[in-house]
Amino acid sequence: MRASAGRVRCDLHLGPLSPRVLSTGPGVARVALVATRALLLGGDHVRVEVCVGEGVELELVEVSGTVAYPGRGRAASWHVDVRVADGGLLVWDALPFVVAQEADVDRRTDVELGRDAAALLRETIVLGRTGETGGRVRTRTRAERAHDGELFVEDLDLGRDRSLPGILGTARVVDSVLLVGARPPDPGDGSPAGAAAGSDPLRLDLDGPGAVARHLGAGTHDSGLAAVAAGWAGAVRAAREPTTSSSKTAAVPA
């Protein structure tokens, strides 16, 4: 969809998730993702496509987290395809994804960036509900940018061996913030974003533009990555040049 009177227009497609526009402004759209039914059941195969047009900023907001329920021998999948055109920005600070006991889930996220585009994605995997050790989840993430090739590739198979030393041990929460297409502020540079990044126990700067911050722990409340996600998003927004193009799009098919 093209801009209308200086505001973006969103092309929304209903599926297991219902995207709903919260607000729009010059070059900016804020869209909520609302589950239309119980997710994620055994045998479910959910695919989410997010397309951000040239020069547009899209922020996705989740109303509630997702629970992968026991599949009774049937696996489920959750695949996300993200495409951000030249100069665009996607911010998706997702809520926790809980993998219940005896659930079997395949998660995949593929990100394609255009020139000067960036994406910030948060993923919080929680293994088990209260009193559970959780099922199996394999989560794969790949991000690449036009003319630069791959920026980030990761494959985590959190199955029955995940409690071994050097993997998760006693941790049941894997909380991550991934920024690709832009470099977040360095810790200790004096900025609020840099201070937030420096407070997390693990930050890895990518070889290309980007970084990942990660927390492994027993619960989501002590992760500290909410401040990191907010700080990095604010820094990327501040660094973006004002959009002046009259043909910008933001599409969120689900």
Contacts in CASP RR format, 6 or more apart in sequence:
PFRMAT RR
TARGET T0000
AUTHOR 0000-0000-0000
METHOD contacts of the structure
MODEL  1
MRASAGRVRCDLHLGPLSPRVLSTGPGVARVALVATRALLLGGDHVRVEV
CVGEGVELELVEVSGTVAYPGRGRAASWHVDVRVADGGLLVWDALPFVVA
QEADVDRRTDVELGRDAAALLRETIVLGRTGETGGRVRTRTRAERAHDGE
LFVEDLDLGRDRSLPGILGTARVVDSVLLVGARPPDPGDGSPAGAAAGSD
PLRLDLDGPGAVARHLGAGTHDSGLAAVAAGWAGAVRAAREPTTSSSKTA
AVPA
1 8 0 8 1.000
1 9 0 8 1.000
1 10 0 8 1.000
1 11 0 8 1.000
1 249 0 8 1.000
1 250 0 8 1.000
1 251 0 8 1.000
2 9 0 8 1.000
2 247 0 8 1.000
2 248 0 8 1.000
2 249 0 8 1.000
3 9 0 8 1.000
3 27 0 8 1.000
3 245 0 8 1.000
3 246 0 8 1.000
3 247 0 8 1.000
3 248 0 8 1.000
3 249 0 8 1.000
6 25 0 8 1.000
6 26 0 8 1.000
6 27 0 8 1.000
6 246 0 8 1.000
7 24 0 8 1.000
7 25 0 8 1.000
7 26 0 8 1.000
7 27 0 8 1.000
8 24 0 8 1.000
8 25 0 8 1.000
8 27 0 8 1.000
8 28 0 8 1.000
8 29 0 8 1.000
8 56 0 8 1.000
8 248 0 8 1.000
8 249 0 8 1.000
8 250 0 8 1.000
9 24 0 8 1.000
9 249 0 8 1.000
9 250 0 8 1.000
10 19 0 8 1.000
10 21 0 8 1.000
10 24 0 8 1.000
10 29 0 8 1.000
10 31 0 8 1.000
10 250 0 8 1.000
10 251 0 8 1.000
10 252 0 8 1.000
11 249 0 8 1.000
11 250 0 8 1.000
11 251 0 8 1.000
11 252 0 8 1.000
11 253 0 8 1.000
12 19 0 8 1.000
12 20 0 8 1.000
12 21 0 8 1.000
12 31 0 8 1.000
12 251 0 8 1.000
12 252 0 8 1.000
12 253 0 8 1.000
12 254 0 8 1.000
13 19 0 8 1.000
13 252 0 8 1.000
13 253 0 8 1.000
13 254 0 8 1.000
14 36 0 8 1.000
14 254 0 8 1.000
15 36 0 8 1.000
15 254 0 8 1.000
16 35 0 8 1.000
16 36 0 8 1.000
16 37 0 8 1.000
16 39 0 8 1.000
16 44 0 8 1.000
16 46 0 8 1.000
16 254 0 8 1.000
17 33 0 8 1.000
17 34 0 8 1.000
17 35 0 8 1.000
17 36 0 8 1.000
17 39 0 8 1.000
17 46 0 8 1.000
17 48 0 8 1.000
17 254 0 8 1.000
18 33 0 8 1.000
18 34 0 8 1.000
18 35 0 8 1.000
18 36 0 8 1.000
18 254 0 8 1.000
19 31 0 8 1.000
19 32 0 8 1.000
19 33 0 8 1.000
19 34 0 8 1.000
19 252 0 8 1.000
19 254 0 8 1.000
20 31 0 8 1.000
20 32 0 8 1.000
20 34 0 8 1.000
21 29 0 8 1.000
21 30 0 8 1.000
21 31 0 8 1.000
21 32 0 8 1.000
22 30 0 8 1.000
22 31 0 8 1.000
22 32 0 8 1.000
22 61 0 8 1.000
23 29 0 8 1.000
23 30 0 8 1.000
24 30 0 8 1.000
26 243 0 8 1.000
27 55 0 8 1.000
27 56 0 8 1.000
27 57 0 8 1.000
27 243 0 8 1.000
27 248 0 8 1.000
28 56 0 8 1.000
28 57 0 8 1.000
28 58 0 8 1.000
28 59 0 8 1.000
29 56 0 8 1.000
29 57 0 8 1.000
29 58 0 8 1.000
29 59 0 8 1.000
29 250 0 8 1.000
30 58 0 8 1.000
30 59 0 8 1.000
30 61 0 8 1.000
31 58 0 8 1.000
31 59 0 8 1.000
31 60 0 8 1.000
31 61 0 8 1.000
31 250 0 8 1.000
31 252 0 8 1.000
32 60 0 8 1.000
32 61 0 8 1.000
32 62 0 8 1.000
32 63 0 8 1.000
33 60 0 8 1.000
33 61 0 8 1.000
33 62 0 8 1.000
33 63 0 8 1.000
33 254 0 8 1.000
34 63 0 8 1.000
35 63 0 8 1.000
35 64 0 8 1.000
35 66 0 8 1.000
38 69 0 8 1.000
39 46 0 8 1.000
39 66 0 8 1.000
39 67 0 8 1.000
40 46 0 8 1.000
40 66 0 8 1.000
40 67 0 8 1.000
40 68 0 8 1.000
40 69 0 8 1.000
40 76 0 8 1.000
40 78 0 8 1.000
40 103 0 8 1.000
40 105 0 8 1.000
41 69 0 8 1.000
41 71 0 8 1.000
41 76 0 8 1.000
42 68 0 8 1.000
42 69 0 8 1.000
42 70 0 8 1.000
42 71 0 8 1.000
42 72 0 8 1.000
42 73 0 8 1.000
42 74 0 8 1.000
42 75 0 8 1.000
42 76 0 8 1.000
42 103 0 8 1.000
42 104 0 8 1.000
43 71 0 8 1.000
43 74 0 8 1.000
43 75 0 8 1.000
43 76 0 8 1.000
44 76 0 8 1.000
44 77 0 8 1.000
45 76 0 8 1.000
45 77 0 8 1.000
45 79 0 8 1.000
46 76 0 8 1.000
46 77 0 8 1.000
46 78 0 8 1.000
46 79 0 8 1.000
47 79 0 8 1.000
47 80 0 8 1.000
47 81 0 8 1.000
48 78 0 8 1.000
48 79 0 8 1.000
48 80 0 8 1.000
48 81 0 8 1.000
48 254 0 8 1.000
49 80 0 8 1.000
49 81 0 8 1.000
49 83 0 8 1.000
49 252 0 8 1.000
49 253 0 8 1.000
49 254 0 8 1.000
50 58 0 8 1.000
50 60 0 8 1.000
50 80 0 8 1.000
50 81 0 8 1.000
50 82 0 8 1.000
50 83 0 8 1.000
50 90 0 8 1.000
50 92 0 8 1.000
50 251 0 8 1.000
50 252 0 8 1.000
50 253 0 8 1.000
51 83 0 8 1.000
51 85 0 8 1.000
51 249 0 8 1.000
51 250 0 8 1.000
51 251 0 8 1.000
51 252 0 8 1.000
51 253 0 8 1.000
52 58 0 8 1.000
52 82 0 8 1.000
52 83 0 8 1.000
52 84 0 8 1.000
52 85 0 8 1.000
52 88 0 8 1.000
52 89 0 8 1.000
52 90 0 8 1.000
52 117 0 8 1.000
52 249 0 8 1.000
52 250 0 8 1.000
52 251 0 8 1.000
53 84 0 8 1.000
53 85 0 8 1.000
53 88 0 8 1.000
53 248 0 8 1.000
53 249 0 8 1.000
53 250 0 8 1.000
53 251 0 8 1.000
54 85 0 8 1.000
54 86 0 8 1.000
54 87 0 8 1.000
54 88 0 8 1.000
54 245 0 8 1.000
54 247 0 8 1.000
54 248 0 8 1.000
54 249 0 8 1.000
55 85 0 8 1.000
55 86 0 8 1.000
55 87 0 8 1.000
55 88 0 8 1.000
55 89 0 8 1.000
55 243 0 8 1.000
55 245 0 8 1.000
55 248 0 8 1.000
56 85 0 8 1.000
56 88 0 8 1.000
56 89 0 8 1.000
56 243 0 8 1.000
56 248 0 8 1.000
56 249 0 8 1.000
56 250 0 8 1.000
57 88 0 8 1.000
57 89 0 8 1.000
57 90 0 8 1.000
57 91 0 8 1.000
57 237 0 8 1.000
57 240 0 8 1.000
58 89 0 8 1.000
58 90 0 8 1.000
58 91 0 8 1.000
58 250 0 8 1.000
58 252 0 8 1.000
59 90 0 8 1.000
59 91 0 8 1.000
59 92 0 8 1.000
60 90 0 8 1.000
60 91 0 8 1.000
60 92 0 8 1.000
60 94 0 8 1.000
60 252 0 8 1.000
61 93 0 8 1.000
62 94 0 8 1.000
62 95 0 8 1.000
64 95 0 8 1.000
65 94 0 8 1.000
65 95 0 8 1.000
65 96 0 8 1.000
65 97 0 8 1.000
65 98 0 8 1.000
66 78 0 8 1.000
66 95 0 8 1.000
66 96 0 8 1.000
66 97 0 8 1.000
66 98 0 8 1.000
67 98 0 8 1.000
67 100 0 8 1.000
67 129 0 8 1.000
68 76 0 8 1.000
68 78 0 8 1.000
68 97 0 8 1.000
68 98 0 8 1.000
68 99 0 8 1.000
68 100 0 8 1.000
68 103 0 8 1.000
68 105 0 8 1.000
68 137 0 8 1.000
69 100 0 8 1.000
69 103 0 8 1.000
70 100 0 8 1.000
70 101 0 8 1.000
70 102 0 8 1.000
70 103 0 8 1.000
71 102 0 8 1.000
71 103 0 8 1.000
71 104 0 8 1.000
72 102 0 8 1.000
73 102 0 8 1.000
73 104 0 8 1.000
74 104 0 8 1.000
75 104 0 8 1.000
75 105 0 8 1.000
75 106 0 8 1.000
76 103 0 8 1.000
76 104 0 8 1.000
76 105 0 8 1.000
76 106 0 8 1.000
77 105 0 8 1.000
77 106 0 8 1.000
77 107 0 8 1.000
77 108 0 8 1.000
78 97 0 8 1.000
78 105 0 8 1.000
78 106 0 8 1.000
78 107 0 8 1.000
78 108 0 8 1.000
79 106 0 8 1.000
79 107 0 8 1.000
79 108 0 8 1.000
79 109 0 8 1.000
79 110 0 8 1.000
80 108 0 8 1.000
80 109 0 8 1.000
80 110 0 8 1.000
81 110 0 8 1.000
82 90 0 8 1.000
82 109 0 8 1.000
82 110 0 8 1.000
82 111 0 8 1.000
82 112 0 8 1.000
82 119 0 8 1.000
82 121 0 8 1.000
83 111 0 8 1.000
83 112 0 8 1.000
84 90 0 8 1.000
84 111 0 8 1.000
84 112 0 8 1.000
84 113 0 8 1.000
84 114 0 8 1.000
84 117 0 8 1.000
84 118 0 8 1.000
84 119 0 8 1.000
85 114 0 8 1.000
85 117 0 8 1.000
85 249 0 8 1.000
86 114 0 8 1.000
86 115 0 8 1.000
86 116 0 8 1.000
86 117 0 8 1.000
87 114 0 8 1.000
87 115 0 8 1.000
87 116 0 8 1.000
87 117 0 8 1.000
87 118 0 8 1.000
87 240 0 8 1.000
88 114 0 8 1.000
88 116 0 8 1.000
88 117 0 8 1.000
88 118 0 8 1.000
89 117 0 8 1.000
89 118 0 8 1.000
89 119 0 8 1.000
89 120 0 8 1.000
89 236 0 8 1.000
89 237 0 8 1.000
89 240 0 8 1.000
90 118 0 8 1.000
90 119 0 8 1.000
90 120 0 8 1.000
90 121 0 8 1.000
91 119 0 8 1.000
91 120 0 8 1.000
91 233 0 8 1.000
91 236 0 8 1.000
92 119 0 8 1.000
92 120 0 8 1.000
92 121 0 8 1.000
92 122 0 8 1.000
93 120 0 8 1.000
93 122 0 8 1.000
93 226 0 8 1.000
93 229 0 8 1.000
93 230 0 8 1.000
93 233 0 8 1.000
94 121 0 8 1.000
94 122 0 8 1.000
94 123 0 8 1.000
94 124 0 8 1.000
95 124 0 8 1.000
96 124 0 8 1.000
96 125 0 8 1.000
96 126 0 8 1.000
96 220 0 8 1.000
97 107 0 8 1.000
97 123 0 8 1.000
97 124 0 8 1.000
97 125 0 8 1.000
97 126 0 8 1.000
98 126 0 8 1.000
98 128 0 8 1.000
98 129 0 8 1.000
99 105 0 8 1.000
99 125 0 8 1.000
99 126 0 8 1.000
99 127 0 8 1.000
99 128 0 8 1.000
99 134 0 8 1.000
99 135 0 8 1.000
99 136 0 8 1.000
99 137 0 8 1.000
100 128 0 8 1.000
100 129 0 8 1.000
100 132 0 8 1.000
100 134 0 8 1.000
100 135 0 8 1.000
101 128 0 8 1.000
101 129 0 8 1.000
101 132 0 8 1.000
101 133 0 8 1.000
101 134 0 8 1.000
101 135 0 8 1.000
102 134 0 8 1.000
102 135 0 8 1.000
103 134 0 8 1.000
103 135 0 8 1.000
103 136 0 8 1.000
103 137 0 8 1.000
104 135 0 8 1.000
104 136 0 8 1.000
104 137 0 8 1.000
105 135 0 8 1.000
105 136 0 8 1.000
105 137 0 8 1.000
105 138 0 8 1.000
106 137 0 8 1.000
106 138 0 8 1.000
107 125 0 8 1.000
107 137 0 8 1.000
107 138 0 8 1.000
107 139 0 8 1.000
107 140 0 8 1.000
108 139 0 8 1.000
108 140 0 8 1.000
108 141 0 8 1.000
109 121 0 8 1.000
109 123 0 8 1.000
109 139 0 8 1.000
109 140 0 8 1.000
109 141 0 8 1.000
109 142 0 8 1.000
110 141 0 8 1.000
110 142 0 8 1.000
110 143 0 8 1.000
111 119 0 8 1.000
111 121 0 8 1.000
111 141 0 8 1.000
111 142 0 8 1.000
111 143 0 8 1.000
111 144 0 8 1.000
111 180 0 8 1.000
112 143 0 8 1.000
112 144 0 8 1.000
112 145 0 8 1.000
112 146 0 8 1.000
113 119 0 8 1.000
113 143 0 8 1.000
113 144 0 8 1.000
113 145 0 8 1.000
113 146 0 8 1.000
113 151 0 8 1.000
113 180 0 8 1.000
113 181 0 8 1.000
114 145 0 8 1.000
114 146 0 8 1.000
115 145 0 8 1.000
115 146 0 8 1.000
115 147 0 8 1.000
117 145 0 8 1.000
117 181 0 8 1.000
118 179 0 8 1.000
118 180 0 8 1.000
118 181 0 8 1.000
118 182 0 8 1.000
118 209 0 8 1.000
118 236 0 8 1.000
119 143 0 8 1.000
119 178 0 8 1.000
119 179 0 8 1.000
119 180 0 8 1.000
119 181 0 8 1.000
120 177 0 8 1.000
120 178 0 8 1.000
120 179 0 8 1.000
120 229 0 8 1.000
120 232 0 8 1.000
120 233 0 8 1.000
120 236 0 8 1.000
121 177 0 8 1.000
121 178 0 8 1.000
122 175 0 8 1.000
122 176 0 8 1.000
122 177 0 8 1.000
122 178 0 8 1.000
122 225 0 8 1.000
122 229 0 8 1.000
123 139 0 8 1.000
123 141 0 8 1.000
123 174 0 8 1.000
123 175 0 8 1.000
123 176 0 8 1.000
123 178 0 8 1.000
124 173 0 8 1.000
124 174 0 8 1.000
124 175 0 8 1.000
124 176 0 8 1.000
124 220 0 8 1.000
124 223 0 8 1.000
124 225 0 8 1.000
125 137 0 8 1.000
125 139 0 8 1.000
125 158 0 8 1.000
125 173 0 8 1.000
125 174 0 8 1.000
125 175 0 8 1.000
126 172 0 8 1.000
126 173 0 8 1.000
126 219 0 8 1.000
126 220 0 8 1.000
127 133 0 8 1.000
127 134 0 8 1.000
127 135 0 8 1.000
127 137 0 8 1.000
127 158 0 8 1.000
127 162 0 8 1.000
127 168 0 8 1.000
127 172 0 8 1.000
127 173 0 8 1.000
127 174 0 8 1.000
128 134 0 8 1.000
128 135 0 8 1.000
128 172 0 8 1.000
133 172 0 8 1.000
134 172 0 8 1.000
135 159 0 8 1.000
136 158 0 8 1.000
136 159 0 8 1.000
136 160 0 8 1.000
137 158 0 8 1.000
137 159 0 8 1.000
138 155 0 8 1.000
138 156 0 8 1.000
138 157 0 8 1.000
138 158 0 8 1.000
138 159 0 8 1.000
139 154 0 8 1.000
139 155 0 8 1.000
139 156 0 8 1.000
139 158 0 8 1.000
140 154 0 8 1.000
140 155 0 8 1.000
140 156 0 8 1.000
141 152 0 8 1.000
141 153 0 8 1.000
141 154 0 8 1.000
141 178 0 8 1.000
142 150 0 8 1.000
142 152 0 8 1.000
142 153 0 8 1.000
142 154 0 8 1.000
143 150 0 8 1.000
143 151 0 8 1.000
143 152 0 8 1.000
143 153 0 8 1.000
143 178 0 8 1.000
143 180 0 8 1.000
144 150 0 8 1.000
144 151 0 8 1.000
145 151 0 8 1.000
145 180 0 8 1.000
145 181 0 8 1.000
145 209 0 8 1.000
148 208 0 8 1.000
151 180 0 8 1.000
151 181 0 8 1.000
151 206 0 8 1.000
151 207 0 8 1.000
151 208 0 8 1.000
151 209 0 8 1.000
151 210 0 8 1.000
152 178 0 8 1.000
152 180 0 8 1.000
152 206 0 8 1.000
152 210 0 8 1.000
152 212 0 8 1.000
156 174 0 8 1.000
158 167 0 8 1.000
158 168 0 8 1.000
158 174 0 8 1.000
161 167 0 8 1.000
162 168 0 8 1.000
162 169 0 8 1.000
163 169 0 8 1.000
163 170 0 8 1.000
168 174 0 8 1.000
168 216 0 8 1.000
170 218 0 8 1.000
171 216 0 8 1.000
171 217 0 8 1.000
171 218 0 8 1.000
172 217 0 8 1.000
172 218 0 8 1.000
172 219 0 8 1.000
173 215 0 8 1.000
173 216 0 8 1.000
173 217 0 8 1.000
173 218 0 8 1.000
173 219 0 8 1.000
173 220 0 8 1.000
173 223 0 8 1.000
174 214 0 8 1.000
174 215 0 8 1.000
174 216 0 8 1.000
175 214 0 8 1.000
175 215 0 8 1.000
175 216 0 8 1.000
175 217 0 8 1.000
175 220 0 8 1.000
175 223 0 8 1.000
175 224 0 8 1.000
175 225 0 8 1.000
176 212 0 8 1.000
176 213 0 8 1.000
176 214 0 8 1.000
176 215 0 8 1.000
176 225 0 8 1.000
177 212 0 8 1.000
177 213 0 8 1.000
177 214 0 8 1.000
177 225 0 8 1.000
177 228 0 8 1.000
177 229 0 8 1.000
177 232 0 8 1.000
178 211 0 8 1.000
178 212 0 8 1.000
179 210 0 8 1.000
179 211 0 8 1.000
179 212 0 8 1.000
179 232 0 8 1.000
179 236 0 8 1.000
180 206 0 8 1.000
180 209 0 8 1.000
180 210 0 8 1.000
181 208 0 8 1.000
181 209 0 8 1.000
181 210 0 8 1.000
182 209 0 8 1.000
182 210 0 8 1.000
182 236 0 8 1.000
182 239 0 8 1.000
183 205 0 8 1.000
183 209 0 8 1.000
183 210 0 8 1.000
183 211 0 8 1.000
184 193 0 8 1.000
184 194 0 8 1.000
184 197 0 8 1.000
184 210 0 8 1.000
184 211 0 8 1.000
184 231 0 8 1.000
184 232 0 8 1.000
184 235 0 8 1.000
184 236 0 8 1.000
185 191 0 8 1.000
185 193 0 8 1.000
185 194 0 8 1.000
185 197 0 8 1.000
185 232 0 8 1.000
185 235 0 8 1.000
186 194 0 8 1.000
186 197 0 8 1.000
187 194 0 8 1.000
187 195 0 8 1.000
187 197 0 8 1.000
187 198 0 8 1.000
187 203 0 8 1.000
188 194 0 8 1.000
188 195 0 8 1.000
188 198 0 8 1.000
191 235 0 8 1.000
192 231 0 8 1.000
193 231 0 8 1.000
193 232 0 8 1.000
193 234 0 8 1.000
193 235 0 8 1.000
194 231 0 8 1.000
194 235 0 8 1.000
196 227 0 8 1.000
196 228 0 8 1.000
196 230 0 8 1.000
196 231 0 8 1.000
196 232 0 8 1.000
197 203 0 8 1.000
197 211 0 8 1.000
197 213 0 8 1.000
197 228 0 8 1.000
197 231 0 8 1.000
197 232 0 8 1.000
199 224 0 8 1.000
199 227 0 8 1.000
199 228 0 8 1.000
200 213 0 8 1.000
200 214 0 8 1.000
200 215 0 8 1.000
200 224 0 8 1.000
200 225 0 8 1.000
200 228 0 8 1.000
201 215 0 8 1.000
202 213 0 8 1.000
202 214 0 8 1.000
202 215 0 8 1.000
203 211 0 8 1.000
203 212 0 8 1.000
203 213 0 8 1.000
203 214 0 8 1.000
204 211 0 8 1.000
204 212 0 8 1.000
204 213 0 8 1.000
204 214 0 8 1.000
205 211 0 8 1.000
206 212 0 8 1.000
211 232 0 8 1.000
213 225 0 8 1.000
213 228 0 8 1.000
213 232 0 8 1.000
214 225 0 8 1.000
215 222 0 8 1.000
215 223 0 8 1.000
215 224 0 8 1.000
215 225 0 8 1.000
217 223 0 8 1.000
END
